[in-house]
Amino acid sequence: MSTVLSFYIGRNFLKCFISVFAVFLSLIFLFDIIELLRRASSRDEVGISLVLKMSLLKLPFLGQKAFPFAVLFGSMIAFLRMTINYELVVARASGISAWQFLLPVLGLALILGTLQITALNPLASALLSKFERLNAIHIKGQTNLLALSPNGLWLRETNKQNQSVIHSTTLNLSKNSIKLKDVTIFRYQGSNKYRQRLSAKKAELEDGFWLLSDVWIHERDKELPMHKKEYWLPTDITLNNLHDSFSPPETLSFWSLPDFISNLDKAGFSAVRHRLYWHSLLATPLLLLAMVLIAATFTLKQSPRARTSIMIIGGILTGFFLFFFLDVVSALGLRESIPIVLAAWAPAGISALLGLAMVFHLEDG
């Protein structure tokens, strides 16, 4: 197939994809603003400017979810337009096969999928991280922030009067309990007035307090530290909200996820959700290729006089089915009912195989 025709088909696809994606983003932005306004209705300090800012921060992440469906509907519209204008009819009459005029669109879908996981995903994750911080403070009212790094665990606990920063080099999770080793706790009065430092060999999270063992207490106004075998430090932290304080995988970029998963494994926490998300990102280019093949099955045998309503309904039903299938398989992967790799790659792989089978059948069958 000539280069001119390849560029023409690719340009038509990109125009339709961008138009559909823009419509999806507009609808997502509108509904997300309405949802945030509903959630913030009980908080007087949350104004419309903050809601708009939060919606804009979340929009790139939500746009990623709409990416495959924009490719699906963009491909269908592009092929339909060329069919109505008799362009595909003329191309096929001149001896060009379906695979030849699908090749430019498949190539662009592969490029779009690669750009999504390497460029769009890091941007979306950085903005979503800011959104989650604003959401936790202004909407949910959370005060506990946790971070894992190669140097250990950092945890900040804040209340109306005091603030504590906890650092531990080793964290163990067993039998629904949290145990820390080599613990250092900095306690502040208010937001920044240093009060005391606690250094303990071990700490265990109990109901409403930390049980510290072999503790040295360094007071601000005293030169010599005080030693205690055990020390009970009140806390509002629970096992559940400690789990909730972890960065969700969506706030981590494609490039930083492997290191974070390694830190979770070292700390003894489950990394199933993060591994599933990372493999799902890897499968994105294959999923976009599958969307193009599925779109082709609704348009290859369409004549210019065929009813487009059947094709539109078929495409919408296919989109809903794929969305439902992705959610079901992801849920099975999170519960570890099926292997994580299978849960991440199965939707893209099965969709691609079905699309290939249908195109083979319609073109060569």
N, C-alpha and C positions, 0 to 999 in steps of 0.2 A: 504494500500500500504506500502511496506517495507521502512524502513528508508534509506537503501542504494539507492533504486530507487529514492526516494524523493530528496536526496542530488545530485544524478546524474542529474536529470532534472533541479534542481535549479542551479547547476554549469554550465550546458550548457546555461541556460538563462543568467546568469551573464556574461559569456564570450561574448556572442553575444551582450548583452546590452552595455558592455564596449567598444567593437569594434565599434559598430554603433555610440555611443556617442563620441568616439575619432574622428571618421571621421567627424561628425557634427561640433565638436569644431574646427577642422582644417580648414574646409570650412568657418565657421563663422569668424575665426581669419583672414583668407586671405581676404575675402570681406570687413571686417571692416577696415583693414589697407588701402585698396584701397580707401574706402570712406573717411577716415580721411585725406589721402594724397590729395584727391580732394578738401576737404573743407579747408585744410591748404595751398593750393597752392598760395594763395594771401598774405600769411603772411611769411615774410622772417625769423622771429625769431623762427619759428616752424621747427625743424629738424626731421630727420628720427628717432633718438633715442627717442624723445618725443612722436612721433606717435606710435612707438612700445610699449612704456610704457603705453600710454593711451589705446591702444588696449588690452594689457594684463590686465589692470585694469577693463576693460569693459567685458572681456571674461566670467567670472563666471556668470554675470547677463544674458548675451545672452545665455549661456549654460542652464540656468534655463528654458528658453523658448523652448529649444530643448529637454528638459528632457522627456515630455510625448511622443514625436514622436520617441525618442530613445527607449523607452519602447515598443512602438507599433512595430517598425521594428525589434527590438531585439527579441521580442516574436515570430514574424512571422518567422524569420530566424531560431530560435532555434527549433520551431515545425516542420519547413520544413526539417531541417537536420535529425531530428529523424524519420520523415516520410520516407525520401529517404533511410535511413539506416534500414528501416523496424522495428525500435524500437517501435514506437507507434502502428504499426500493431500487433506486438507480445504482447505488453502490453494490448491492447484491446482484443486480442484473449484469453488472460489468465484471462479475467473477470474484468479487471480494467476499470472503467468508465472514461469518459472525465473529470468529476469533480475531480476525484482523482489525475490524473496527472496534472490538472490545479492548484490544491491547493498549491504546493510549489512555483509556479511562482506568484500566487496571493499574497501569504505571503511575498515574496521578494519585490513585487511591493509596498505593503503596507509599508514595512520597508524603501524602497527607498523614498517613498513620505514623510514619517515622517522625515527622515534624511534631505531631501531637505529643508523643512520649518523650521527645528530646528537648523540645522548646516550649510548647504550650503547657505541658504538665508541670515543669519547674515554676513557671510563672503562676499558674493556677494554685499550686500548693503553697507558694509564699503568700499569696493574697488570702487564701483560705485560712492560713495560720493566723493572720491578723484578724480575720472575721471571727474565728473561734475564740480568740482572746477577748474581743469586744462582746461577743455573745455570752461568754462565761461571766464577765464582770457585770454587764448591764442588763442582760436578760435572765440568766440563770442565777446570778448572785454567788458564784463560786469564788472561793478565796484561796484554795490550795493549788499550787502550781508545781509540777514535777518535771524533772528532766533527767535523762540518762546520757552519760558521756563515757568515754574510755577511762576517765578518772573516777568513775563511780556514780552514785546517785546524789542529786541535789533536789531538795524539797523545801518549798516556802509555805509557811502557814501564817495566815493573817486574821486577826480579829479587830474589834473596835479599839482595844487598848494596846495590844502588843503585836509583835511580829517575831517569828522564829525562822531561821534558815538552818536546815539540817543537811549534813554531808556525811556520806558513808562510802568506804571503798569497796565493801562487799554487801550484797543483798541476797538473801535466801528466802524463797517462797515455798512453804511446805505445810500441808494439812491446814489450809486456810489461815495461815499466820505469816506475819512479816518479821523477819529477823535481820538486824543490821550488825555489822562488825566495823570496828575502828570508826566510831561515831563522833562527830563534832557538831555541836549545836550552838549557834550564835543567837542570843536573845536580845531583842530591842524593845525599848519603851516608845510607843508611838511608831512612826515609820522609819526613823533614822537615829534615835538616841541609844547608843550601845549600853547594854545592861550587864550581861554576863556571858561567859563561854563555858560550856559543858563538854568534857572530853571523857568518853566511855569506851570500854573495850567491846561491849555488846549492848544492843537495845532490842526490845521486843514490843510489838504493838499489841496492847491489851485493849479492853473495852473502856475507852475514854482517857487513856494515858499511855505514855511510853515507860516501860520498865527498863531503866538503865542499870548496868552492872559495872562495878569497879570504876567509879566516876570521880573525876577531878573537877571541882567547881572553881572557876576563876571569876571573882567579882570585880566590877569596875573600880570600886573605891578601896579595894584591899590588895596589898602587895603579895601575900602568900595565898596559894590555893588551898581549898579544903577538900579532903578525900572522904568518900562514902562508898560502902560496898554496894548499896542499892539506892536508887533515887527514882521517885515517881514524878514524872513530868506530865501535867494535864495536856490533853490535845483533843481537837475536834475531828481529827483524821480517823477514818474508818477504812477497812479493807476495800470496801466497794468504791468509795470515792477516790482511793489511791489508784485503783485500776482505771477509773474514769479520767484521772489526771494525765494519763499517758497520751502522748501525741497520737491522734488517729492517723492511719496510713495516708489518708487523703491530704494531710497537711505536710507530708514529706515528699520531696521530689523523687523522680525516677532514679536520679544519680545517688541520693543519700539513703535510700531505703535499705540497700544491703548492709551498710554499716550499722544502721539502727537495729535491724534484725539481729545482727551479731551481738550488739549490746544487750538486747532483750534476752537472748539465749544465755549470755554470761550471767545476767542478773537472776535467771531462773523463771522468767515470765514467759507466758505463751506468746509466740509470734505468728500464730496461724493466720490471723486477720491480715497482718502486714505481708506475709508471704503470698497469700492469695491475691492481694491487691497488686503486688509487684509482677506476678506471673500474668495477671489480667492485662496489665499495661504492655507486657511483652507480646501478648496475643493480639493487640489492637490492629496492627497492619493486616494480619490475616483476616480479622473480622471485617475490616473495610473492603478487602478483596471479595469476601463472601457477599457483602451488601451489593456490590456491583453485579456479581453473577446472578444473585436473586432478582435484582431489578431487570436484568436482561431476559429472564424467563417470562416476564410479563409483557415484553415488548418485541421480542424477536419475530414472532409470528403474527403480530398485529398488522392489519392492513390500514390504510389511511381512513377507510370508512368504518372501521371497527368502533364499537362503543367504548369510550374511554372510562366510563363509570365503572365497568367491571374491573378494569386494570387498577383504578384508583382504590376501589374497595379491597381488591386483593393485596395491594401494597400496604394499605393501612392495617389489615388483618395480619399480614406477615410481620409488620413492625411490632404490633402488640404481642404476637406470639413470641417473637425473639426477646422482647423485653421481659416477658413472663418467664421464659426459659432461662435467661441469664440470672434472674433473681432466684429461681428455684435451685439451680445448680450451685450458685454462690452460697446459698443457705446450707446446702448439703456439705460444701467444702468447709464452711465455718464450723459446722458441727463435727467435722472430720469423719462423716459417714462415707465419703469418697476421698481419694487422695487429692491434695491441694493442686497439684499439677493438672490432674484430670479435670477438676472443677474449673480451673482457669482457662484451659485450652479447649475443652470439649465444645462449648457453644460456638466458638470461632471455627473449629475444625469440622464439626457436623454441618454448620451452615455452608462452609466452603464446599464440602463434598456434595451436599444437596444441590447447590448452585451449579457445580460442574456437571453433575449427572443430568440436570434438567437442560442445560445448554447443549450437552452432547446429544441428548435425545431430540431436542428441537432442531438442531443443526444437521446432525448426521444420522439420526434415528429413523 
